[in-house]
């Protein structure tokens, strides 16, 4: 795995007090797992995981 293989994801949570978190990961599932670890939440706390696409 190299840095060029990673994609930017934004993970949103059900709790409005938890701000979305941006994570570079290989896939959405990996981004969710990283968010769970970093925020110390359960998998059910994640509302959605979106690939961040740049607008030009």
Backbone torsions as a table, in degrees:
resi	resn	phi	psi	omega
1	UNK	NA	133.4	176.3
2	UNK	-122.4	167.6	-179.8
3	UNK	-59.8	-29.5	-179.4
4	UNK	-71.5	-17.6	178.0
5	UNK	-79.9	-16.8	-176.4
6	UNK	-80.5	147.4	177.5
7	UNK	-123.8	150.5	179.8
8	UNK	-84.2	128.4	177.5
9	UNK	-123.1	149.9	172.3
10	UNK	-117.2	124.2	-178.7
11	UNK	-104.7	125.6	179.9
12	UNK	-107.2	146.8	-177.1
13	UNK	-114.7	156.2	176.9
14	UNK	-67.1	-36.0	-178.1
15	UNK	-73.9	117.5	-178.3
16	UNK	-65.8	-16.2	177.6
17	UNK	-78.6	-15.0	177.3
18	UNK	-96.1	114.3	179.1
19	UNK	-70.3	150.4	175.1
20	UNK	-59.0	153.2	-179.6
21	UNK	-123.6	136.5	177.1
22	UNK	-95.7	131.7	-175.6
23	UNK	-138.1	136.2	171.9
24	UNK	-92.7	123.6	-177.5
25	UNK	-150.4	168.7	179.1
26	UNK	-72.8	-35.0	-177.5
27	UNK	-152.2	170.9	-178.6
28	UNK	-61.9	-38.4	180.0
29	UNK	-62.2	-41.7	177.3
30	UNK	-64.9	-40.3	178.9
31	UNK	-61.9	-41.1	178.1
32	UNK	-62.2	-45.0	-179.9
33	UNK	-61.8	-42.1	178.9
34	UNK	-64.5	-43.0	179.4
35	UNK	-62.4	-40.5	178.0
36	UNK	-59.8	-44.7	179.7
37	UNK	-67.1	-46.3	-175.5
38	UNK	-68.6	-38.0	-177.4
39	UNK	-95.0	-10.0	179.4
40	UNK	63.5	43.0	-178.4
41	UNK	-116.1	168.9	176.4
42	UNK	-84.7	160.8	178.1
43	UNK	-57.4	-30.5	179.8
44	UNK	-70.8	-12.8	-179.5
45	UNK	-77.3	-15.4	-177.9
46	UNK	-86.7	126.2	-179.8
47	UNK	-86.9	-46.4	179.1
48	UNK	-159.8	158.2	176.2
49	UNK	-128.4	121.5	-175.1
50	UNK	-121.3	141.9	172.2
51	UNK	-75.4	129.2	-180.0
52	UNK	-84.7	120.8	178.1
53	UNK	-111.4	131.9	179.1
54	UNK	-73.5	142.9	174.5
55	UNK	-106.3	137.9	-178.4
56	UNK	-115.6	NA	NA
